[in-house]
Every structure is written in structure tokens, then in C-alpha cells.
Amino acid sequence: MMRRIFGMLAILAGMFGALLLLTSPDSAVKTANVTAQTNPVAYSGWAAGLCMGLCLAWLAGIEWAGLPTRVFDGLRTQGRRFMMVAMAGLLAGIVLYF
């Protein structure tokens, strides 16, 4: 339950960070004498840190020890479909190359 709440709060923080970066108080009226950027550089660093933290939290939730087994089982069960997609990609590559 707490993991879902923290996930929702992290997504909300990301959305508020993007909103902070994309909007400014004087975005409707631009004056000719404004030469500096409207958002301080610290905002972009904060947003980059937030996105990096979200990505690291998402990667921490993956069970890396069982990943090769899951990939192999998925390829084994979808083997025919995988071969058809690989063949289509090869033929499309040949057509596009020539």
C-alpha cells in the first residue's frame, strides 16, 4: 500500500517539476528588455535529479536475478512469433538497403 502511495507522490512531484520548468509567471507578457532566462538553472538541475531518482527507484524494483530466466522463457513460448518478426526485419532491411 505504501509503495503505491510513494509511487503516486513521485509521479506528482515529476509532474509539478515539469510544470515548473514549462511555465513562468510572465509567460503571457514578454518584454523586450528581458534577456535572462525566466527559470533559474537550479530548477533544471532539480528536475534532472528528480527524474534520475525516479528512474533509479524503478530500476531498483526489478528482480535482476530472475531476468535471464524470464527472457528465455518468454522467447521459448513466443519462439515462432519472434522468428517471424526477425525474418520480417531482415527482409525489410534488405529492401530498404537496396
SEFIZA-3560 file (N, C-alpha, C; in Angstrom, 3 decimals):
REM SEFIZA-3560
<numar><xx>0.808</xx><yy>-1.185</yy><zz>0.000</zz><atom>N</atom></numar>
<numar><xx>0.000</xx><yy>0.000</yy><zz>0.000</zz><atom>CA</atom></numar>
<numar><xx>0.859</xx><yy>1.259</yy><zz>0.000</zz><atom>C</atom></numar>
<numar><xx>1.894</xx><yy>1.255</yy><zz>0.845</zz><atom>N</atom></numar>
<numar><xx>2.762</xx><yy>2.431</yy><zz>0.933</zz><atom>CA</atom></numar>
<numar><xx>3.560</xx><yy>2.616</yy><zz>-0.352</zz><atom>C</atom></numar>
<numar><xx>3.904</xx><yy>1.517</yy><zz>-1.006</zz><atom>N</atom></numar>
<numar><xx>4.659</xx><yy>1.627</yy><zz>-2.253</zz><atom>CA</atom></numar>
<numar><xx>3.826</xx><yy>2.341</yy><zz>-3.322</zz><atom>C</atom></numar>
<numar><xx>2.543</xx><yy>2.053</yy><zz>-3.378</zz><atom>N</atom></numar>
<numar><xx>1.668</xx><yy>2.730</yy><zz>-4.337</zz><atom>CA</atom></numar>
<numar><xx>1.532</xx><yy>4.213</yy><zz>-4.018</zz><atom>C</atom></numar>
<numar><xx>1.426</xx><yy>4.520</yy><zz>-2.731</zz><atom>N</atom></numar>
<numar><xx>1.309</xx><yy>5.925</yy><zz>-2.336</zz><atom>CA</atom></numar>
<numar><xx>2.588</xx><yy>6.674</yy><zz>-2.688</zz><atom>C</atom></numar>
<numar><xx>3.746</xx><yy>6.074</yy><zz>-2.388</zz><atom>N</atom></numar>
<numar><xx>5.012</xx><yy>6.726</yy><zz>-2.721</zz><atom>CA</atom></numar>
<numar><xx>5.180</xx><yy>6.861</yy><zz>-4.233</zz><atom>C</atom></numar>
<numar><xx>4.730</xx><yy>5.872</yy><zz>-4.973</zz><atom>N</atom></numar>
<numar><xx>4.789</xx><yy>5.967</yy><zz>-6.432</zz><atom>CA</atom></numar>
<numar><xx>3.930</xx><yy>7.099</yy><zz>-6.950</zz><atom>C</atom></numar>
<numar><xx>2.727</xx><yy>7.231</yy><zz>-6.390</zz><atom>N</atom></numar>
<numar><xx>1.844</xx><yy>8.321</yy><zz>-6.801</zz><atom>CA</atom></numar>
<numar><xx>2.446</xx><yy>9.676</yy><zz>-6.447</zz><atom>C</atom></numar>
<numar><xx>3.049</xx><yy>9.784</yy><zz>-5.264</zz><atom>N</atom></numar>
<numar><xx>3.679</xx><yy>11.037</yy><zz>-4.871</zz><atom>CA</atom></numar>
<numar><xx>4.877</xx><yy>11.361</yy><zz>-5.760</zz><atom>C</atom></numar>
<numar><xx>5.622</xx><yy>10.343</yy><zz>-6.177</zz><atom>N</atom></numar>
<numar><xx>6.764</xx><yy>10.576</yy><zz>-7.058</zz><atom>CA</atom></numar>
<numar><xx>6.301</xx><yy>11.055</yy><zz>-8.431</zz><atom>C</atom></numar>
<numar><xx>5.232</xx><yy>10.472</yy><zz>-8.930</zz><atom>N</atom></numar>
<numar><xx>4.706</xx><yy>10.912</yy><zz>-10.228</zz><atom>CA</atom></numar>
<numar><xx>4.170</xx><yy>12.334</yy><zz>-10.123</zz><atom>C</atom></numar>
<numar><xx>3.493</xx><yy>12.657</yy><zz>-9.031</zz><atom>N</atom></numar>
<numar><xx>3.005</xx><yy>14.018</yy><zz>-8.827</zz><atom>CA</atom></numar>
<numar><xx>4.168</xx><yy>15.009</yy><zz>-8.746</zz><atom>C</atom></numar>
<numar><xx>5.237</xx><yy>14.632</yy><zz>-8.054</zz><atom>N</atom></numar>
<numar><xx>6.397</xx><yy>15.517</yy><zz>-7.961</zz><atom>CA</atom></numar>
<numar><xx>7.018</xx><yy>15.729</yy><zz>-9.334</zz><atom>C</atom></numar>
<numar><xx>7.064</xx><yy>14.676</yy><zz>-10.143</zz><atom>N</atom></numar>
<numar><xx>7.577</xx><yy>14.824</yy><zz>-11.506</zz><atom>CA</atom></numar>
<numar><xx>6.721</xx><yy>15.738</yy><zz>-12.352</zz><atom>C</atom></numar>
<numar><xx>5.410</xx><yy>15.603</yy><zz>-12.217</zz><atom>N</atom></numar>
<numar><xx>4.510</xx><yy>16.472</yy><zz>-12.988</zz><atom>CA</atom></numar>
<numar><xx>4.627</xx><yy>17.918</yy><zz>-12.537</zz><atom>C</atom></numar>
<numar><xx>4.737</xx><yy>18.155</yy><zz>-11.224</zz><atom>N</atom></numar>
<numar><xx>4.902</xx><yy>19.521</yy><zz>-10.742</zz><atom>CA</atom></numar>
<numar><xx>6.242</xx><yy>20.099</yy><zz>-11.179</zz><atom>C</atom></numar>
<numar><xx>7.274</xx><yy>19.263</yy><zz>-11.220</zz><atom>N</atom></numar>
<numar><xx>8.572</xx><yy>19.736</yy><zz>-11.709</zz><atom>CA</atom></numar>
<numar><xx>8.522</xx><yy>20.116</yy><zz>-13.173</zz><atom>C</atom></numar>
<numar><xx>7.852</xx><yy>19.309</yy><zz>-13.978</zz><atom>N</atom></numar>
<numar><xx>7.711</xx><yy>19.643</yy><zz>-15.402</zz><atom>CA</atom></numar>
<numar><xx>6.876</xx><yy>20.907</yy><zz>-15.576</zz><atom>C</atom></numar>
<numar><xx>5.845</xx><yy>21.044</yy><zz>-14.761</zz><atom>N</atom></numar>
<numar><xx>5.028</xx><yy>22.260</yy><zz>-14.816</zz><atom>CA</atom></numar>
<numar><xx>5.851</xx><yy>23.479</yy><zz>-14.442</zz><atom>C</atom></numar>
<numar><xx>6.715</xx><yy>23.340</yy><zz>-13.457</zz><atom>N</atom></numar>
<numar><xx>7.575</xx><yy>24.433</yy><zz>-13.037</zz><atom>CA</atom></numar>
<numar><xx>8.553</xx><yy>24.830</yy><zz>-14.129</zz><atom>C</atom></numar>
<numar><xx>9.068</xx><yy>23.844</yy><zz>-14.857</zz><atom>N</atom></numar>
<numar><xx>10.010</xx><yy>24.140</yy><zz>-15.928</zz><atom>CA</atom></numar>
<numar><xx>9.337</xx><yy>24.745</yy><zz>-17.151</zz><atom>C</atom></numar>
<numar><xx>8.126</xx><yy>24.317</yy><zz>-17.440</zz><atom>N</atom></numar>
<numar><xx>7.472</xx><yy>24.742</yy><zz>-18.675</zz><atom>CA</atom></numar>
<numar><xx>6.702</xx><yy>26.043</yy><zz>-18.554</zz><atom>C</atom></numar>
<numar><xx>6.405</xx><yy>26.461</yy><zz>-17.353</zz><atom>N</atom></numar>
<numar><xx>5.642</xx><yy>27.697</yy><zz>-17.191</zz><atom>CA</atom></numar>
<numar><xx>6.475</xx><yy>28.704</yy><zz>-16.420</zz><atom>C</atom></numar>
<numar><xx>6.157</xx><yy>29.946</yy><zz>-16.608</zz><atom>N</atom></numar>
<numar><xx>6.789</xx><yy>31.017</yy><zz>-15.846</zz><atom>CA</atom></numar>
<numar><xx>5.732</xx><yy>32.066</yy><zz>-15.549</zz><atom>C</atom></numar>
<numar><xx>5.932</xx><yy>32.899</yy><zz>-14.534</zz><atom>N</atom></numar>
<numar><xx>4.898</xx><yy>33.862</yy><zz>-14.182</zz><atom>CA</atom></numar>
<numar><xx>4.628</xx><yy>34.906</yy><zz>-15.261</zz><atom>C</atom></numar>
<numar><xx>5.629</xx><yy>35.243</yy><zz>-16.052</zz><atom>N</atom></numar>
<numar><xx>5.435</xx><yy>36.274</yy><zz>-17.068</zz><atom>CA</atom></numar>
<numar><xx>5.429</xx><yy>35.696</yy><zz>-18.478</zz><atom>C</atom></numar>
<numar><xx>4.946</xx><yy>34.458</yy><zz>-18.609</zz><atom>N</atom></numar>
<numar><xx>4.971</xx><yy>33.825</yy><zz>-19.931</zz><atom>CA</atom></numar>
<numar><xx>3.980</xx><yy>34.461</yy><zz>-20.891</zz><atom>C</atom></numar>
<numar><xx>2.914</xx><yy>35.073</yy><zz>-20.379</zz><atom>N</atom></numar>
<numar><xx>1.932</xx><yy>35.683</yy><zz>-21.268</zz><atom>CA</atom></numar>
<numar><xx>2.424</xx><yy>37.016</yy><zz>-21.826</zz><atom>C</atom></numar>
<numar><xx>3.190</xx><yy>37.744</yy><zz>-21.041</zz><atom>N</atom></numar>
<numar><xx>3.675</xx><yy>39.058</yy><zz>-21.474</zz><atom>CA</atom></numar>
<numar><xx>5.187</xx><yy>39.013</yy><zz>-21.491</zz><atom>C</atom></numar>
<numar><xx>5.775</xx><yy>39.117</yy><zz>-22.667</zz><atom>N</atom></numar>
<numar><xx>7.229</xx><yy>39.146</yy><zz>-22.812</zz><atom>CA</atom></numar>
<numar><xx>7.653</xx><yy>40.578</yy><zz>-23.098</zz><atom>C</atom></numar>
<numar><xx>8.588</xx><yy>41.057</yy><zz>-22.323</zz><atom>N</atom></numar>
<numar><xx>9.082</xx><yy>42.408</yy><zz>-22.561</zz><atom>CA</atom></numar>
<numar><xx>10.369</xx><yy>42.343</yy><zz>-23.351</zz><atom>C</atom></numar>
<numar><xx>10.705</xx><yy>43.438</yy><zz>-23.979</zz><atom>N</atom></numar>
<numar><xx>11.880</xx><yy>43.478</yy><zz>-24.840</zz><atom>CA</atom></numar>
<numar><xx>13.169</xx><yy>43.547</yy><zz>-24.045</zz><atom>C</atom></numar>
<numar><xx>13.117</xx><yy>44.030</yy><zz>-22.801</zz><atom>N</atom></numar>
<numar><xx>14.351</xx><yy>44.193</yy><zz>-22.039</zz><atom>CA</atom></numar>
<numar><xx>14.702</xx><yy>42.972</yy><zz>-21.196</zz><atom>C</atom></numar>
<numar><xx>13.942</xx><yy>41.903</yy><zz>-21.295</zz><atom>N</atom></numar>
<numar><xx>14.265</xx><yy>40.679</yy><zz>-20.557</zz><atom>CA</atom></numar>
<numar><xx>15.221</xx><yy>39.860</yy><zz>-21.399</zz><atom>C</atom></numar>
<numar><xx>16.457</xx><yy>39.741</yy><zz>-20.925</zz><atom>N</atom></numar>
<numar><xx>17.452</xx><yy>38.959</yy><zz>-21.665</zz><atom>CA</atom></numar>
<numar><xx>17.817</xx><yy>37.683</yy><zz>-20.933</zz><atom>C</atom></numar>
<numar><xx>17.603</xx><yy>37.622</yy><zz>-19.622</zz><atom>N</atom></numar>
<numar><xx>17.932</xx><yy>36.412</yy><zz>-18.867</zz><atom>CA</atom></numar>
<numar><xx>16.805</xx><yy>35.402</yy><zz>-19.017</zz><atom>C</atom></numar>
<numar><xx>17.143</xx><yy>34.152</yy><zz>-18.784</zz><atom>N</atom></numar>
<numar><xx>16.108</xx><yy>33.133</yy><zz>-18.863</zz><atom>CA</atom></numar>
<numar><xx>15.168</xx><yy>33.280</yy><zz>-17.682</zz><atom>C</atom></numar>
<numar><xx>13.930</xx><yy>32.880</yy><zz>-17.861</zz><atom>N</atom></numar>
<numar><xx>12.914</xx><yy>33.105</yy><zz>-16.830</zz><atom>CA</atom></numar>
<numar><xx>13.041</xx><yy>32.121</yy><zz>-15.676</zz><atom>C</atom></numar>
<numar><xx>13.486</xx><yy>30.898</yy><zz>-15.931</zz><atom>N</atom></numar>
<numar><xx>13.630</xx><yy>29.904</yy><zz>-14.873</zz><atom>CA</atom></numar>
<numar><xx>15.102</xx><yy>29.804</yy><zz>-14.495</zz><atom>C</atom></numar>
<numar><xx>15.405</xx><yy>29.858</yy><zz>-13.210</zz><atom>N</atom></numar>
<numar><xx>16.804</xx><yy>29.702</yy><zz>-12.814</zz><atom>CA</atom></numar>
<numar><xx>17.339</xx><yy>28.327</yy><zz>-13.197</zz><atom>C</atom></numar>
<numar><xx>18.650</xx><yy>28.232</yy><zz>-13.281</zz><atom>N</atom></numar>
<numar><xx>19.291</xx><yy>26.975</yy><zz>-13.667</zz><atom>CA</atom></numar>
<numar><xx>19.041</xx><yy>25.911</yy><zz>-12.609</zz><atom>C</atom></numar>
<numar><xx>18.826</xx><yy>26.317</yy><zz>-11.377</zz><atom>N</atom></numar>
<numar><xx>18.595</xx><yy>25.356</yy><zz>-10.297</zz><atom>CA</atom></numar>
<numar><xx>17.333</xx><yy>24.537</yy><zz>-10.538</zz><atom>C</atom></numar>
<numar><xx>16.349</xx><yy>25.094</yy><zz>-11.210</zz><atom>N</atom></numar>
<numar><xx>15.128</xx><yy>24.343</yy><zz>-11.493</zz><atom>CA</atom></numar>
<numar><xx>15.414</xx><yy>23.160</yy><zz>-12.410</zz><atom>C</atom></numar>
<numar><xx>16.223</xx><yy>23.368</yy><zz>-13.427</zz><atom>N</atom></numar>
<numar><xx>16.520</xx><yy>22.262</yy><zz>-14.341</zz><atom>CA</atom></numar>
<numar><xx>17.353</xx><yy>21.192</yy><zz>-13.653</zz><atom>C</atom></numar>
<numar><xx>18.244</xx><yy>21.578</yy><zz>-12.774</zz><atom>N</atom></numar>
<numar><xx>19.011</xx><yy>20.587</yy><zz>-12.012</zz><atom>CA</atom></numar>
<numar><xx>18.126</xx><yy>19.797</yy><zz>-11.076</zz><atom>C</atom></numar>
<numar><xx>17.168</xx><yy>20.497</yy><zz>-10.465</zz><atom>N</atom></numar>
<numar><xx>16.223</xx><yy>19.818</yy><zz>-9.583</zz><atom>CA</atom></numar>
<numar><xx>15.385</xx><yy>18.812</yy><zz>-10.362</zz><atom>C</atom></numar>
<numar><xx>14.934</xx><yy>19.204</yy><zz>-11.542</zz><atom>N</atom></numar>
<numar><xx>14.107</xx><yy>18.312</yy><zz>-12.351</zz><atom>CA</atom></numar>
<numar><xx>14.922</xx><yy>17.116</yy><zz>-12.836</zz><atom>C</atom></numar>
<numar><xx>16.182</xx><yy>17.352</yy><zz>-13.224</zz><atom>N</atom></numar>
<numar><xx>17.026</xx><yy>16.236</yy><zz>-13.663</zz><atom>CA</atom></numar>
<numar><xx>17.281</xx><yy>15.266</yy><zz>-12.514</zz><atom>C</atom></numar>
<numar><xx>17.512</xx><yy>15.792</yy><zz>-11.323</zz><atom>N</atom></numar>
<numar><xx>17.703</xx><yy>14.923</yy><zz>-10.156</zz><atom>CA</atom></numar>
<numar><xx>16.462</xx><yy>14.136</yy><zz>-9.815</zz><atom>C</atom></numar>
<numar><xx>15.311</xx><yy>14.771</yy><zz>-9.952</zz><atom>N</atom></numar>
<numar><xx>14.049</xx><yy>14.078</yy><zz>-9.683</zz><atom>CA</atom></numar>
<numar><xx>13.828</xx><yy>12.954</yy><zz>-10.682</zz><atom>C</atom></numar>
<numar><xx>14.050</xx><yy>13.221</yy><zz>-11.953</zz><atom>N</atom></numar>
<numar><xx>13.883</xx><yy>12.179</yy><zz>-12.979</zz><atom>CA</atom></numar>
<numar><xx>14.882</xx><yy>11.043</yy><zz>-12.771</zz><atom>C</atom></numar>
<numar><xx>16.116</xx><yy>11.381</yy><zz>-12.402</zz><atom>N</atom></numar>
<numar><xx>17.117</xx><yy>10.341</yy><zz>-12.157</zz><atom>CA</atom></numar>
<numar><xx>16.716</xx><yy>9.481</yy><zz>-10.954</zz><atom>C</atom></numar>
<numar><xx>16.191</xx><yy>10.109</yy><zz>-9.913</zz><atom>N</atom></numar>
<numar><xx>15.732</xx><yy>9.354</yy><zz>-8.750</zz><atom>CA</atom></numar>
<numar><xx>14.563</xx><yy>8.446</yy><zz>-9.078</zz><atom>C</atom></numar>
<numar><xx>13.632</xx><yy>8.941</yy><zz>-9.897</zz><atom>N</atom></numar>
<numar><xx>12.503</xx><yy>8.103</yy><zz>-10.306</zz><atom>CA</atom></numar>
<numar><xx>12.975</xx><yy>6.904</yy><zz>-11.120</zz><atom>C</atom></numar>
<numar><xx>13.916</xx><yy>7.136</yy><zz>-12.021</zz><atom>N</atom></numar>
<numar><xx>14.437</xx><yy>6.025</yy><zz>-12.834</zz><atom>CA</atom></numar>
<numar><xx>15.174</xx><yy>5.011</yy><zz>-11.973</zz><atom>C</atom></numar>
<numar><xx>15.981</xx><yy>5.485</yy><zz>-11.024</zz><atom>N</atom></numar>
<numar><xx>16.693</xx><yy>4.552</yy><zz>-10.147</zz><atom>CA</atom></numar>
<numar><xx>15.726</xx><yy>3.770</yy><zz>-9.260</zz><atom>C</atom></numar>
<numar><xx>14.665</xx><yy>4.424</yy><zz>-8.786</zz><atom>N</atom></numar>
<numar><xx>13.668</xx><yy>3.707</yy><zz>-7.974</zz><atom>CA</atom></numar>
<numar><xx>12.956</xx><yy>2.655</yy><zz>-8.805</zz><atom>C</atom></numar>
<numar><xx>12.677</xx><yy>2.972</yy><zz>-10.076</zz><atom>N</atom></numar>
<numar><xx>12.032</xx><yy>1.992</yy><zz>-10.952</zz><atom>CA</atom></numar>
<numar><xx>12.971</xx><yy>0.819</yy><zz>-11.212</zz><atom>C</atom></numar>
<numar><xx>14.258</xx><yy>1.104</yy><zz>-11.445</zz><atom>N</atom></numar>
<numar><xx>15.218</xx><yy>0.026</yy><zz>-11.696</zz><atom>CA</atom></numar>
<numar><xx>15.454</xx><yy>-0.822</yy><zz>-10.455</zz><atom>C</atom></numar>
<numar><xx>15.328</xx><yy>-0.233</yy><zz>-9.272</zz><atom>N</atom></numar>
<numar><xx>15.513</xx><yy>-0.999</yy><zz>-8.041</zz><atom>CA</atom></numar>
<numar><xx>14.378</xx><yy>-1.988</yy><zz>-7.817</zz><atom>C</atom></numar>
<numar><xx>13.221</xx><yy>-1.737</yy><zz>-8.410</zz><atom>N</atom></numar>
<numar><xx>12.090</xx><yy>-2.639</yy><zz>-8.232</zz><atom>CA</atom></numar>
<numar><xx>12.130</xx><yy>-3.871</yy><zz>-9.117</zz><atom>C</atom></numar>
<numar><xx>13.074</xx><yy>-3.927</yy><zz>-10.045</zz><atom>N</atom></numar>
<numar><xx>13.177</xx><yy>-5.073</yy><zz>-10.955</zz><atom>CA</atom></numar>
<numar><xx>13.994</xx><yy>-6.172</yy><zz>-10.288</zz><atom>C</atom></numar>
<numar><xx>13.513</xx><yy>-7.398</yy><zz>-10.382</zz><atom>N</atom></numar>
<numar><xx>14.261</xx><yy>-8.528</yy><zz>-9.848</zz><atom>CA</atom></numar>
<numar><xx>15.277</xx><yy>-8.971</yy><zz>-10.908</zz><atom>C</atom></numar>
<numar><xx>16.519</xx><yy>-8.516</yy><zz>-10.743</zz><atom>N</atom></numar>
<numar><xx>17.534</xx><yy>-8.732</yy><zz>-11.772</zz><atom>CA</atom></numar>
<numar><xx>18.029</xx><yy>-10.175</yy><zz>-11.820</zz><atom>C</atom></numar>
<numar><xx>17.926</xx><yy>-10.902</yy><zz>-10.715</zz><atom>N</atom></numar>
<numar><xx>18.426</xx><yy>-12.284</yy><zz>-10.695</zz><atom>CA</atom></numar>
<numar><xx>17.574</xx><yy>-13.191</yy><zz>-11.580</zz><atom>C</atom></numar>
<numar><xx>16.288</xx><yy>-12.931</yy><zz>-11.664</zz><atom>N</atom></numar>
<numar><xx>15.406</xx><yy>-13.784</yy><zz>-12.456</zz><atom>CA</atom></numar>
<numar><xx>15.190</xx><yy>-13.283</yy><zz>-13.871</zz><atom>C</atom></numar>
<numar><xx>15.847</xx><yy>-12.193</yy><zz>-14.255</zz><atom>N</atom></numar>
<numar><xx>15.621</xx><yy>-11.610</yy><zz>-15.580</zz><atom>CA</atom></numar>
<numar><xx>16.039</xx><yy>-12.535</yy><zz>-16.723</zz><atom>C</atom></numar>
<numar><xx>17.225</xx><yy>-13.170</yy><zz>-16.684</zz><atom>N</atom></numar>
<numar><xx>17.567</xx><yy>-14.073</yy><zz>-17.804</zz><atom>CA</atom></numar>
<numar><xx>16.594</xx><yy>-15.236</yy><zz>-17.958</zz><atom>C</atom></numar>
<numar><xx>16.116</xx><yy>-15.770</yy><zz>-16.855</zz><atom>N</atom></numar>
<numar><xx>15.158</xx><yy>-16.872</yy><zz>-16.911</zz><atom>CA</atom></numar>
<numar><xx>13.847</xx><yy>-16.416</yy><zz>-17.532</zz><atom>C</atom></numar>
<numar><xx>13.376</xx><yy>-15.230</yy><zz>-17.131</zz><atom>N</atom></numar>
<numar><xx>12.128</xx><yy>-14.716</yy><zz>-17.702</zz><atom>CA</atom></numar>
<numar><xx>12.267</xx><yy>-14.415</yy><zz>-19.186</zz><atom>C</atom></numar>
<numar><xx>13.412</xx><yy>-13.871</yy><zz>-19.598</zz><atom>N</atom></numar>
<numar><xx>13.627</xx><yy>-13.581</yy><zz>-21.022</zz><atom>CA</atom></numar>
<numar><xx>13.674</xx><yy>-14.877</yy><zz>-21.819</zz><atom>C</atom></numar>
<numar><xx>14.385</xx><yy>-15.880</yy><zz>-21.325</zz><atom>N</atom></numar>
<numar><xx>14.483</xx><yy>-17.155</yy><zz>-22.032</zz><atom>CA</atom></numar>
<numar><xx>13.125</xx><yy>-17.840</yy><zz>-22.124</zz><atom>C</atom></numar>
<numar><xx>12.359</xx><yy>-17.812</yy><zz>-21.030</zz><atom>N</atom></numar>
<numar><xx>11.026</xx><yy>-18.420</yy><zz>-21.061</zz><atom>CA</atom></numar>
<numar><xx>10.106</xx><yy>-17.690</yy><zz>-22.026</zz><atom>C</atom></numar>
<numar><xx>10.206</xx><yy>-16.368</yy><zz>-22.062</zz><atom>N</atom></numar>
<numar><xx>9.388</xx><yy>-15.598</yy><zz>-22.993</zz><atom>CA</atom></numar>
<numar><xx>9.745</xx><yy>-15.886</yy><zz>-24.436</zz><atom>C</atom></numar>
<numar><xx>11.042</xx><yy>-15.999</yy><zz>-24.727</zz><atom>N</atom></numar>
<numar><xx>11.466</xx><yy>-16.327</yy><zz>-26.096</zz><atom>CA</atom></numar>
<numar><xx>11.066</xx><yy>-17.751</yy><zz>-26.479</zz><atom>C</atom></numar>
<numar><xx>11.100</xx><yy>-18.645</yy><zz>-25.504</zz><atom>N</atom></numar>
<numar><xx>10.739</xx><yy>-20.034</yy><zz>-25.798</zz><atom>CA</atom></numar>
<numar><xx>9.240</xx><yy>-20.161</yy><zz>-26.093</zz><atom>C</atom></numar>
<numar><xx>8.422</xx><yy>-19.439</yy><zz>-25.334</zz><atom>N</atom></numar>
<numar><xx>6.981</xx><yy>-19.539</yy><zz>-25.559</zz><atom>CA</atom></numar>
<numar><xx>6.547</xx><yy>-18.770</yy><zz>-26.804</zz><atom>C</atom></numar>
<numar><xx>7.241</xx><yy>-17.708</yy><zz>-27.142</zz><atom>N</atom></numar>
<numar><xx>6.895</xx><yy>-16.900</yy><zz>-28.308</zz><atom>CA</atom></numar>
<numar><xx>7.922</xx><yy>-17.090</yy><zz>-29.422</zz><atom>C</atom></numar>
<numar><xx>8.528</xx><yy>-18.253</yy><zz>-29.498</zz><atom>N</atom></numar>
<numar><xx>9.611</xx><yy>-18.504</yy><zz>-30.444</zz><atom>CA</atom></numar>
<numar><xx>9.217</xx><yy>-18.315</yy><zz>-31.901</zz><atom>C</atom></numar>
<numar><xx>8.091</xx><yy>-18.838</yy><zz>-32.271</zz><atom>N</atom></numar>
<numar><xx>7.665</xx><yy>-18.736</yy><zz>-33.674</zz><atom>CA</atom></numar>
<numar><xx>7.387</xx><yy>-17.281</yy><zz>-34.053</zz><atom>C</atom></numar>
<numar><xx>6.726</xx><yy>-16.569</yy><zz>-33.172</zz><atom>N</atom></numar>
<numar><xx>6.435</xx><yy>-15.157</yy><zz>-33.434</zz><atom>CA</atom></numar>
<numar><xx>7.730</xx><yy>-14.347</yy><zz>-33.494</zz><atom>C</atom></numar>
<numar><xx>8.674</xx><yy>-14.657</yy><zz>-32.612</zz><atom>N</atom></numar>
<numar><xx>9.957</xx><yy>-13.968</yy><zz>-32.619</zz><atom>CA</atom></numar>
<numar><xx>10.713</xx><yy>-14.223</yy><zz>-33.921</zz><atom>C</atom></numar>
<numar><xx>10.680</xx><yy>-15.452</yy><zz>-34.395</zz><atom>N</atom></numar>
<numar><xx>11.362</xx><yy>-15.768</yy><zz>-35.657</zz><atom>CA</atom></numar>
<numar><xx>10.703</xx><yy>-15.054</yy><zz>-36.836</zz><atom>C</atom></numar>
<numar><xx>9.369</xx><yy>-14.957</yy><zz>-36.825</zz><atom>N</atom></numar>
<numar><xx>8.683</xx><yy>-14.249</yy><zz>-37.904</zz><atom>CA</atom></numar>
<numar><xx>9.023</xx><yy>-12.760</yy><zz>-37.896</zz><atom>C</atom></numar>
<numar><xx>9.096</xx><yy>-12.160</yy><zz>-36.725</zz><atom>N</atom></numar>
<numar><xx>9.456</xx><yy>-10.745</yy><zz>-36.629</zz><atom>CA</atom></numar>
<numar><xx>10.905</xx><yy>-10.536</yy><zz>-37.070</zz><atom>C</atom></numar>
<numar><xx>11.807</xx><yy>-11.451</yy><zz>-36.684</zz><atom>N</atom></numar>
<numar><xx>13.200</xx><yy>-11.340</yy><zz>-37.102</zz><atom>CA</atom></numar>
<numar><xx>13.324</xx><yy>-11.490</yy><zz>-38.624</zz><atom>C</atom></numar>
<numar><xx>12.598</xx><yy>-12.411</yy><zz>-39.204</zz><atom>N</atom></numar>
<numar><xx>12.627</xx><yy>-12.592</yy><zz>-40.653</zz><atom>CA</atom></numar>
<numar><xx>12.064</xx><yy>-11.368</yy><zz>-41.366</zz><atom>C</atom></numar>
<numar><xx>10.969</xx><yy>-10.821</yy><zz>-40.857</zz><atom>N</atom></numar>
<numar><xx>10.386</xx><yy>-9.607</yy><zz>-41.459</zz><atom>CA</atom></numar>
<numar><xx>11.361</xx><yy>-8.443</yy><zz>-41.357</zz><atom>C</atom></numar>
<numar><xx>12.044</xx><yy>-8.303</yy><zz>-40.244</zz><atom>N</atom></numar>
<numar><xx>13.035</xx><yy>-7.247</yy><zz>-40.097</zz><atom>CA</atom></numar>
<numar><xx>14.192</xx><yy>-7.424</yy><zz>-41.050</zz><atom>C</atom></numar>
<numar><xx>14.632</xx><yy>-8.661</yy><zz>-41.227</zz><atom>N</atom></numar>
<numar><xx>15.725</xx><yy>-8.929</yy><zz>-42.159</zz><atom>CA</atom></numar>
<numar><xx>15.313</xx><yy>-8.601</yy><zz>-43.593</zz><atom>C</atom></numar>
<numar><xx>14.136</xx><yy>-9.039</yy><zz>-43.987</zz><atom>N</atom></numar>
<numar><xx>13.669</xx><yy>-8.752</yy><zz>-45.343</zz><atom>CA</atom></numar>
<numar><xx>13.416</xx><yy>-7.259</yy><zz>-45.560</zz><atom>C</atom></numar>
<numar><xx>12.864</xx><yy>-6.586</yy><zz>-44.562</zz><atom>N</atom></numar>
<numar><xx>12.649</xx><yy>-5.134</yy><zz>-44.676</zz><atom>CA</atom></numar>
<numar><xx>13.985</xx><yy>-4.409</yy><zz>-44.754</zz><atom>C</atom></numar>
<numar><xx>14.979</xx><yy>-4.887</yy><zz>-44.012</zz><atom>N</atom></numar>
<numar><xx>16.304</xx><yy>-4.291</yy><zz>-44.089</zz><atom>CA</atom></numar>
<numar><xx>16.928</xx><yy>-4.451</yy><zz>-45.469</zz><atom>C</atom></numar>
<numar><xx>16.738</xx><yy>-5.637</yy><zz>-46.073</zz><atom>N</atom></numar>
<numar><xx>17.271</xx><yy>-5.858</yy><zz>-47.415</zz><atom>CA</atom></numar>
<numar><xx>16.568</xx><yy>-4.964</yy><zz>-48.429</zz><atom>C</atom></numar>
<numar><xx>15.245</xx><yy>-4.845</yy><zz>-48.321</zz><atom>N</atom></numar>
<numar><xx>14.500</xx><yy>-3.999</yy><zz>-49.247</zz><atom>CA</atom></numar>
<numar><xx>14.920</xx><yy>-2.522</yy><zz>-49.095</zz><atom>C</atom></numar>
<numar><xx>15.055</xx><yy>-2.080</yy><zz>-47.858</zz><atom>N</atom></numar>
<numar><xx>15.446</xx><yy>-0.680</yy><zz>-47.644</zz><atom>CA</atom></numar>
<numar><xx>16.904</xx><yy>-0.415</yy><zz>-48.011</zz><atom>C</atom></numar>
<numar><xx>17.758</xx><yy>-1.417</yy><zz>-47.876</zz><atom>N</atom></numar>
<numar><xx>19.161</xx><yy>-1.241</yy><zz>-48.217</zz><atom>CA</atom></numar>
<numar><xx>19.334</xx><yy>-1.094</yy><zz>-49.724</zz><atom>C</atom></numar>
<numar><xx>18.598</xx><yy>-1.885</yy><zz>-50.483</zz><atom>N</atom></numar>
<numar><xx>18.722</xx><yy>-1.801</yy><zz>-51.947</zz><atom>CA</atom></numar>
<numar><xx>17.653</xx><yy>-0.920</yy><zz>-52.489</zz><atom>C</atom></numar>
//
